[in-house]
Amino acid sequence: MDKLPKIALPALAAIIFIIIFASRSTVTIGSGEAGVLYKYFGGGVVTDKPPLGEGFHLVAPWNKVYIYEVRQQERLEKMNVLSSNGLDIKLEASVWFQPKYDELGKLHQEKSEQYIERVLLPAIRSAARSVVGRYTPEQLYSSKRDAIQQEIFEETQKIVEDQYIQLNEVLVRDVTLPPTIKDAIERKLRQEQESLEYEFRLVTAEKEAEKVRIEAQGKADANRILSASLTDKILQDKGIDATLKLSESPNAKVVVVGSGESGLPLILGNN
């Protein structure tokens, strides 16, 4: 009975040591994650080998694993920027990104786990201010949204391409102008639309009037040519032709040839 405690204590201590050692020597990396290994006695952050992939890993208990999400992530950033004429614009943009997998060790070593706050967000703020500063509020409000979005993406990509960050997309979700400027732009756009409609009606009316003039001129020219071609001789010939056709008709009639002033036949009766 006296020997039991002497055996149990070392055994208990050994079990506790094994549990601690096992917990410090294993790491499980979840789906869409990767691990950066830090060796306390082996040169610090491992940058010359790929990061630890998903699943169960055994590591020395004195080393440490930093886990990063390597799937595409999204950050929504709201910022105040200035237009080309110095007006304050509120811009809301969403950025899609992920760390470069094969360079995860260098990202951790140089930028740390807070690379989003330290690198990515300052980059997109700088790019947005630079791009928006090239445009007027009217351009931002109406026709340049897609161009601004693309330019912000390109400017941000230039900044982060050497920072071990893969930039996938930048989406401009909202551009908010000062209310007075927005109202003035909307009034101007309405006036421009009304002016375009009025010009369209004028052009349409002018084309219709031109069409009527052309048709009237055509009819006048036709009548003039016809009148010039109807000589007395032609009328007499046509009258003779008509007389012959009438004479062949089965209907009873009296035709007097050459009785009119023009010498054309006169039809005196038709039953």
KEDOKOL-975947 format. One line per field, with one value per residue: x negated, y negated, z negated of N, C-alpha, C in turn; residue in three letters. Coordinates in steps of 0.1 Angstrom, whole numbers, plus 2048, in hexadecimal, padded with zeros to 3 digits. Atoms other than C-alpha are relative to their C-alpha. Layout:
BEGIN
nx = c(X,...)
ny = c(Y,...)
nz = c(Z,...)
cax = c(X,...)
cay = c(Y,...)
caz = c(Z,...)
cx = c(X,...)
cy = c(Y,...)
cz = c(Z,...)
resn = c(ALA,...)
***
This chain:
BEGIN
nx = c(7F8,809,806,7F6,801,80D,7FF,7F5,803,808,7F7,7F7,808,804,7F4,7FE,80B,7FD,7F5,805,808,7F8,7F8,80A,807,7F6,7F8,7F6,7FE,7F3,7FE,802,80A,80E,808,80E,808,80A,809,807,80E,804,801,7F4,7F5,804,7FC,805,7F8,7F2,7FA,7F9,7F2,7F5,801,807,80E,808,80B,807,7F8,806,7FD,7F3,7FA,7F6,7F6,7FA,7F5,806,7F5,7FD,7F9,7FA,7FF,7F8,807,7F9,80B,7FE,80A,7FD,7FF,80A,7FE,802,7F4,801,7F8,800,802,7FF,806,802,80C,802,80E,805,80F,807,802,80E,808,7FA,80A,805,7F6,800,80D,802,7F4,7F9,7F2,7F8,804,7F4,800,80D,803,7F5,7F6,807,802,7F4,7FC,809,7FC,7F3,802,807,7F7,7F4,805,801,7F2,7F7,7F5,7F6,805,7FF,7F2,7F9,805,80D,801,808,80E,806,802,80C,80C,803,805,80D,809,803,808,80E,806,801,806,80C,7FD,7FB,7F1,7FA,7F4,7F7,7F6,7FB,7F2,7FB,7F2,7F8,807,7F6,804,7F8,7F2,7FE,806,7F8,7F4,803,804,7F3,7F9,807,7FE,7F2,800,806,7F7,7F5,806,802,7F3,7FB,808,7FB,7F3,803,805,7F5,7F7,807,801,7F3,7FD,808,7F9,7F4,805,805,7F5,7F9,808,7FF,7F3,7FF,808,7F9,7F5,806,804,7F4,7F9,808,800,7F3,7FD,7F2,800,7FF,7F2,7F8,802,7FA,7F1,7FC,801,7F5,7F4,800,7FD,7F2,7F8,800,7F9,7F2,7F7,7FA,805,801,80D,802,80E,805,7F7,805,80A,80D,7FF,800,7F2,7F7,7F6,7F4,7F6,805,7F6)
ny = c(80C,80C,802,804,80E,803,7FC,807,80E,801,7FD,80C,80B,7FC,802,80E,805,7FB,808,80E,7FF,7FD,80C,80A,7FB,7FD,80C,7FD,80C,7FE,802,80E,806,7FB,803,804,7FB,808,7F8,808,7FC,7FC,80B,808,7FD,7F8,807,7F9,7F4,804,800,7F3,7FF,7FC,7F3,7FE,801,7FF,80A,800,808,80E,808,806,801,80B,7FC,80B,7FD,802,802,80E,807,80D,80B,80B,80C,80D,80B,80E,803,80D,800,808,80E,801,7FC,7F4,7F5,7F4,7F5,7F3,7F6,7F3,7FA,7F1,7FD,7F4,800,7F7,7F4,7FC,80A,802,802,80E,809,800,806,80E,808,7FA,7FC,80C,806,807,80E,806,801,800,80B,80D,800,803,80E,808,7FF,806,80E,804,7FE,809,80E,803,801,80A,7F9,7FC,7F4,7F6,7FC,7FB,7F7,7FC,7F7,7F4,804,802,7F3,7F9,808,7FD,7F2,800,807,7F7,7F4,804,802,7F3,7F4,7FC,7FF,7F2,800,7FE,808,7FA,809,80C,803,80C,7FD,80D,80D,809,80E,809,801,80C,7FD,7F5,806,809,7F7,7FA,80B,802,7F5,801,80A,7FA,7F6,808,807,7F6,7FC,80B,800,7F5,803,80A,7F8,7F7,809,806,7F5,7FF,80C,7FE,7F5,806,809,7F8,7FA,80A,804,7F5,801,80C,7FD,7F7,807,80A,7F8,7FB,80B,804,7F5,7FF,809,7FE,7F4,7F4,7FF,7FC,7F2,7F8,801,7F6,7F2,7FE,7FF,7F3,7F7,802,7FA,7F1,7FC,7FC,809,80A,80D,809,806,80A,801,80D,80A,809,80B,7FA,7F5,7F2,7FA,803,7F5,807,7F7,7F3,7F9)
nz = c(800,800,7F3,7F5,7FD,7FA,7F2,7F9,7FD,7F3,7F5,7FD,7FA,7F2,7F8,7FD,7F6,7F2,7FB,7FC,7F5,7F4,7FD,7FA,7F4,7F5,7FC,7F5,7F7,7FA,7F2,7FB,808,7FF,80C,7FF,80B,806,808,80A,7FF,7F3,7F7,800,7F7,7F5,7F3,7F5,7FE,800,80D,804,7FA,808,807,80D,7FF,80C,800,80D,80A,802,7F4,800,7F3,7FE,7F6,7F8,7F6,7F3,7F7,7FD,80A,7FC,80A,7FC,805,7FE,801,7FA,7F6,7F9,7F2,7F9,804,80F,808,808,7FA,808,7F7,807,7F7,805,7FA,801,800,807,800,7F7,807,800,807,80D,80A,7FF,805,80E,805,7FE,803,80C,7FE,7FE,7F3,7FA,805,7FE,7F2,7F6,801,7FC,7F1,7F9,803,7F8,7F2,7FE,800,7F4,7F4,801,7FE,7F2,7FB,806,806,7F5,7FA,80A,802,7F4,7F6,802,80B,7FC,7FE,80D,807,7FA,803,80E,801,7FA,809,80C,7FC,7FF,80D,807,7F9,806,80E,803,800,7F3,7FF,7F6,7FB,808,7FC,805,804,801,7FF,806,7FE,809,7FB,7F7,7F3,7FA,7FA,7F5,7F5,7FC,7F8,7F3,7F7,7FB,7F6,7F4,7FA,7F9,7F4,7F6,7FB,7F8,7F4,7F8,7FA,7F5,7F5,7FA,7F9,7F4,7F7,7FB,7F7,7F4,7F8,7FA,7F5,7F4,7F9,7F9,7F5,7F6,7FA,7F8,7F4,7F8,7F9,7F6,7F5,7FA,7F9,7F4,7F6,7FB,7F5,7FA,7F7,808,805,7F5,7FD,80B,7FE,7F6,806,809,7F8,7FB,80B,803,7F6,801,80C,7FD,806,7F7,803,7F4,800,7F6,7FE,7FC,804,80B,7FC,7FD,7F6,806,800,80B,803,802,806,805,807)
cax = c(800,7E3,7D4,7F4,7F1,7CC,7D4,7F4,7E5,7C9,7E3,7FB,7DF,7D5,7F9,7FC,7DB,7E6,807,7F6,7DC,7F6,80B,7EC,7E0,800,813,832,836,85A,869,85E,841,81B,801,7E0,7C6,7B1,792,784,763,762,761,784,79F,79C,79C,78A,7A5,7CA,7E1,7F2,812,833,835,822,7FD,7E2,7CA,7B0,7BF,7A7,7B2,7D1,7EA,7FC,81C,828,848,83D,860,86D,878,88C,888,8A0,88F,8A1,88C,88E,87D,87B,886,872,882,87C,89F,8A2,8AE,8B8,8AC,8B5,8A0,89D,87C,877,855,841,81D,805,803,7DF,7D3,7E6,7C7,7B9,7DA,7D9,7B5,7B7,7DC,7E9,80C,819,80F,833,832,80D,80C,82C,844,82A,824,848,84E,830,83B,85F,854,83D,857,875,860,85F,885,8A0,8BE,8D4,8BE,8BD,8E3,8EC,8D5,8B4,8BC,8AE,88F,888,88C,873,85A,85C,856,838,829,82D,81E,7FF,7FA,800,7F1,7D0,7E0,7E9,80E,823,83D,85B,874,87F,8A4,8B0,8D1,8DC,8D1,8E3,8E1,8EB,911,90F,8F7,90C,92B,91A,90C,92F,93E,924,928,94E,949,931,94A,966,94F,947,96B,974,958,965,988,97A,966,984,99A,981,97D,9A3,9A6,98A,99D,9BD,9AA,99A,9BB,9CC,9B0,9B2,9D7,9D3,9B7,9CC,9EA,9D4,9C5,9E8,9F7,9DA,9DE,A04,A06,A26,A1B,A16,A38,A48,A38,A43,A66,A67,A5B,A76,A90,A86,A89,AAB,AB8,AAF,AC3,AE5,AF5,B0C,AFD,AFA,AD7,AD1,AAE,A9C,AB8,AA5,A8F,A71,A7F,A82,AA1,ABF,AD4,AF8,B0A,B03,B1D)
cay = c(800,7E8,7EE,7E6,7C0,7C1,7D3,7C0,79D,7A3,7B4,797,77F,793,793,76E,768,77E,76C,74A,756,765,745,730,747,74A,730,734,71C,718,715,6F6,6F0,6F4,6F3,6E0,6F2,6DF,6F1,6E3,6F6,6F8,6D5,6C8,6C6,6E1,6CF,6E8,703,703,6FC,718,723,72E,74B,759,750,75A,73E,73B,72E,710,705,6F1,6F1,6D2,6D9,6C3,6C4,6C9,6C8,6A9,690,66F,64E,632,610,5EE,5CF,5AA,59F,57E,578,565,544,54B,557,571,593,5B1,5D1,5F5,610,635,647,66C,67A,697,69C,6AC,6D0,6D7,6B7,6BA,6BD,69C,68B,696,68C,66A,65F,675,682,65E,65A,64F,631,62A,62E,635,61B,5FE,608,607,5E6,5D7,5E4,5D8,5B5,5B3,5C0,5AC,58C,58E,58B,571,579,57B,595,5A9,5A8,5B0,5C1,5C9,5E3,601,5EE,5E3,606,614,5F8,5FE,623,61C,602,619,636,622,61B,63F,654,655,659,67E,676,682,668,677,65B,638,630,60C,611,5ED,5CA,5B0,58B,56D,569,546,552,572,55D,544,561,571,550,54C,56F,56A,54A,55B,577,55E,54B,56B,574,551,553,575,568,54A,562,579,55B,54D,56F,572,54F,557,577,563,549,563,575,554,54A,56C,568,544,550,56C,556,53C,557,566,544,53C,55D,55A,548,543,55E,577,56F,573,595,5A1,594,5A9,5C8,5C2,5BE,5DF,5F1,5E1,5EC,610,60F,621,605,5ED,5CA,5AC,5A0,580,57F,55E,54A,53B,51C,533,54A,567,57E,575,591,585,5A3,5C3,5DC)
caz = c(800,7F9,81B,82F,82B,834,855,85D,85B,875,88B,888,88F,8AE,8BA,8B6,8C8,8E5,8E8,8E8,900,918,916,91E,939,94E,962,978,995,9A1,9C3,9D7,9BF,9BF,9A4,9A1,98C,974,967,947,94C,971,980,978,993,9AE,9D0,9E6,9E4,9EC,9CF,9BC,9CE,9C1,9A8,98A,985,96C,962,947,927,926,949,951,96F,97A,98D,9A9,9BE,9E2,9F2,A03,9EA,9EB,9D9,9DC,9D9,9D5,9DB,9E2,A01,A15,A38,A52,A46,A21,A17,9FC,A0A,9F5,A06,9FC,A0C,A08,A0E,A15,A0D,9FF,9F4,A0D,A02,A0B,9FB,9DB,9C6,9D4,9CE,9AA,9A5,9B5,9B0,994,98F,991,9B5,9BE,9A7,9AD,9D3,9E5,9D7,9D9,9FD,A07,9F5,A07,A29,A24,A1B,A39,A52,A45,A45,A6B,A6F,A69,A54,A73,A82,A62,A60,A84,A9D,A8E,A73,A86,A91,A6D,A60,A79,A73,A4D,A52,A69,A51,A33,A45,A4D,A28,A1B,A36,A24,A02,A04,A09,A26,A2F,A41,A44,A38,A39,A35,A22,A1C,A24,A0E,A18,A02,A05,A15,A30,A36,A3B,A52,A67,A69,A75,A8F,A9C,A9E,AB1,AC9,ACF,AD6,AEE,B00,B03,B10,B2A,B35,B3A,B4E,B64,B69,B72,B8A,B9B,B9E,BAD,BC5,BD0,BD6,BEA,C00,C06,C0F,C26,C37,C3D,C4A,C62,C6E,C75,C87,C9D,CA4,CAD,CC4,CD6,CDC,CFE,D12,D2B,D0F,D00,D22,D27,D04,D0C,D2C,D19,CFF,D1B,D2A,D09,D03,D24,D1C,CFB,CFB,CE8,CFB,CFF,D17,D1F,D32,D41,D43,D32,D15,D16,D15,D2F,D17,D17,D02,CF2,CF4,CE7,CD3,CCA)
cx = c(7F7,7F9,809,7FE,7F2,800,80A,7FC,7F7,809,809,7F8,7FD,80C,803,7F6,803,80C,7FC,7F7,808,808,7F7,7FA,80A,807,809,804,80D,801,7FE,7F6,7F2,7F8,7F2,7F9,7F6,7F7,7F7,7F1,7FB,801,80D,80A,7FA,805,7FC,808,80E,806,807,80E,80A,7FE,7F7,7F0,7F9,7F5,7F9,807,7FA,802,80F,805,80A,809,806,80B,7FA,80C,802,808,805,7FF,807,7FA,808,7F6,806,7F5,804,800,7F6,802,801,80D,7FE,80A,7FF,800,801,7FC,7FE,7F4,7FF,7F1,7FD,7F1,7FB,7FB,7F1,7F7,806,7F6,7FA,80A,800,7F4,7FF,80D,808,80E,809,7FD,80C,800,7F3,7FD,80C,809,7F9,7FE,80D,805,7F7,804,80E,7FF,7F9,809,80C,7FC,7FF,80E,808,80B,80A,7FC,801,80F,806,7F9,7F3,7FE,7F7,7F1,7F9,7FD,7F4,7F3,7FC,7FA,7F1,7F6,7FD,7F7,7F2,7F9,7FE,7FA,7F3,801,806,80F,805,80D,809,80A,802,80D,804,80F,809,7F7,80B,7FA,807,80E,802,7FA,808,80C,7FD,7FC,80D,808,7FA,802,80F,801,7FA,809,80B,7FB,7FE,80D,806,7F9,805,80D,7FE,7FB,80B,809,7FA,7FF,80E,804,7F9,807,80C,7FC,7FC,80C,808,7F9,801,80D,801,7F8,807,80C,7FB,7FC,80C,807,7F8,801,80E,803,80D,800,801,80E,809,7FF,806,80F,805,7FF,80C,80D,801,805,80F,809,801,808,80E,80A,805,7FB,800,7F3,800,7F2,7FD,80A,7FC,7F7,7F3,801,801,80F,808,80A,80D,80A,7FA,80A,7FB)
cy = c(7F4,7FE,7FB,7F1,7FD,804,7F8,7F2,7FF,804,7F5,7F5,803,7FE,7F2,7FB,805,7F9,7F2,801,803,7F3,7F6,805,803,7F3,805,7F3,803,7FD,7F1,7F8,806,7FB,7FC,805,7F7,809,7F8,803,803,7F4,7F8,804,808,7FA,808,80D,7FC,800,80D,7FF,805,80E,800,800,802,7F6,802,7F7,7F2,7F7,7FB,7FF,7F5,803,7F4,806,7FD,800,7F2,7FA,7F2,7F7,7F5,7F3,7F3,7F5,7F3,7FC,7F2,801,7F7,7F1,7FE,803,80D,80B,80C,80C,80D,80A,80D,806,80F,803,80D,7FF,80A,80C,803,7F6,7FC,7FD,7F2,7F6,7FF,7F9,7F1,7F7,804,804,7F4,7F9,7F9,7F2,7F8,7FD,7FE,7F4,7F2,7FF,7FC,7F2,7F6,800,7F9,7F1,7FB,801,7F6,7F1,7FC,7FC,7F5,808,805,80D,80C,805,807,80B,807,80B,80C,7FD,7FE,80D,807,7F9,802,80D,800,7F8,808,80B,7FC,7FF,80D,80B,805,802,80D,801,801,7F8,805,7F6,7F4,7FC,7F3,802,7F4,7F4,7F6,7F2,7F8,7FE,7F4,803,80B,7FA,7F7,809,806,7F6,7FE,80C,800,7F6,804,80A,7F9,7F9,80A,804,7F5,800,80B,7FD,7F6,807,808,7F7,7FB,80B,802,7F5,801,80B,7FA,7F7,808,807,7F5,7FB,80A,7FF,7F4,803,809,7FA,7F6,808,805,7F5,7FC,80A,801,7F5,802,80C,80D,802,805,80F,809,7FF,80A,80E,802,802,80E,80A,7FF,806,80F,804,804,7F6,7F6,7F2,7F8,7F9,7F6,7FD,7F2,7F4,7F6,7F5,806,80A,80E,805,7FC,80C,7F9,809,80D,807,80E)
cz = c(800,80D,80B,803,807,80F,808,803,80C,80C,804,806,80E,809,804,80A,80E,806,804,80C,80D,804,807,80D,80C,803,80C,807,807,80F,804,7F8,803,7F4,803,7F4,7FB,7F7,7F7,801,80E,80A,801,80B,80C,80D,80C,803,801,7F2,7FD,805,7F6,7FA,7F3,803,7F3,801,7F2,7F6,7FE,80C,7FF,80F,800,80C,807,809,80E,80B,803,7F5,805,7F5,806,7F9,804,7FD,805,809,806,80F,806,7FC,7F1,7F8,7F9,805,7F6,80A,7F8,80A,7F9,807,7FD,801,7F9,7FF,80A,7F9,7FE,7F9,7F3,7F5,801,7FC,7F1,7FA,802,7FD,7F4,803,802,80D,806,7FB,803,80F,809,7FF,803,80F,807,7FD,809,80F,802,800,80D,80C,7FF,802,80E,806,7F9,7FA,80A,806,7F7,7FF,80C,807,7FD,7F5,804,803,7F3,7F9,806,7FD,7F1,7FF,805,7F7,7F3,803,802,7F2,7F9,807,7FB,7F1,7FC,7FF,80E,800,80B,806,7F7,806,7F9,7FD,7FF,801,7FB,801,7F6,806,80A,80E,807,807,80C,80C,806,809,80D,80A,805,80B,80D,807,807,80C,80B,806,809,80E,809,806,80B,80D,807,808,80D,80B,806,80A,80D,809,807,80B,80C,807,808,80C,80B,807,809,80D,809,808,80B,80D,808,808,80C,80B,807,80B,806,809,7F8,7FA,80A,802,7F5,801,80B,7FB,7F7,808,806,7F6,7FC,80A,7FF,7F4,804,7FB,80A,7FD,80D,7FF,80C,802,805,7FD,7F6,806,803,80B,7FB,800,7F4,7FE,7FC,7F9,7FC,7F8,7FB)
resn = c(MET,ASP,LYS,LEU,PRO,LYS,ILE,ALA,LEU,PRO,ALA,LEU,ALA,ALA,ILE,ILE,PHE,ILE,ILE,ILE,PHE,ALA,SER,ARG,SER,THR,VAL,THR,ILE,GLY,SER,GLY,GLU,ALA,GLY,VAL,LEU,TYR,LYS,TYR,PHE,GLY,GLY,GLY,VAL,VAL,THR,ASP,LYS,PRO,PRO,LEU,GLY,GLU,GLY,PHE,HIS,LEU,VAL,ALA,PRO,TRP,ASN,LYS,VAL,TYR,ILE,TYR,GLU,VAL,ARG,GLN,GLN,GLU,ARG,LEU,GLU,LYS,MET,ASN,VAL,LEU,SER,SER,ASN,GLY,LEU,ASP,ILE,LYS,LEU,GLU,ALA,SER,VAL,TRP,PHE,GLN,PRO,LYS,TYR,ASP,GLU,LEU,GLY,LYS,LEU,HIS,GLN,GLU,LYS,SER,GLU,GLN,TYR,ILE,GLU,ARG,VAL,LEU,LEU,PRO,ALA,ILE,ARG,SER,ALA,ALA,ARG,SER,VAL,VAL,GLY,ARG,TYR,THR,PRO,GLU,GLN,LEU,TYR,SER,SER,LYS,ARG,ASP,ALA,ILE,GLN,GLN,GLU,ILE,PHE,GLU,GLU,THR,GLN,LYS,ILE,VAL,GLU,ASP,GLN,TYR,ILE,GLN,LEU,ASN,GLU,VAL,LEU,VAL,ARG,ASP,VAL,THR,LEU,PRO,PRO,THR,ILE,LYS,ASP,ALA,ILE,GLU,ARG,LYS,LEU,ARG,GLN,GLU,GLN,GLU,SER,LEU,GLU,TYR,GLU,PHE,ARG,LEU,VAL,THR,ALA,GLU,LYS,GLU,ALA,GLU,LYS,VAL,ARG,ILE,GLU,ALA,GLN,GLY,LYS,ALA,ASP,ALA,ASN,ARG,ILE,LEU,SER,ALA,SER,LEU,THR,ASP,LYS,ILE,LEU,GLN,ASP,LYS,GLY,ILE,ASP,ALA,THR,LEU,LYS,LEU,SER,GLU,SER,PRO,ASN,ALA,LYS,VAL,VAL,VAL,VAL,GLY,SER,GLY,GLU,SER,GLY,LEU,PRO,LEU,ILE,LEU,GLY,ASN,ASN)
***
